[in-house]
Amino acid sequence: MRSRPMGGAAVIGLLFNFAFYGMVFTASLEFSNSAVTAPSAPVPRCSRRRR
């Protein structure tokens, strides 16, 4: 870059983009993993009260 402030802004923008898309990628992995391990229907709870 010809201008020092523009070079710094470009580096900061690159870091922000890398962090944002990294979070999107890891969240998509987490959601796909939880969709596989989650039960398809909620487990029914016992209706009797414990004394």
Protein Blocks (a to p, Z undefined) as FASTA:
>chain_A
ZZlklmmmmmmmmmmmmmmmmmmmmmmmmmmmmmmmpcfbdcdddfbdcZZ
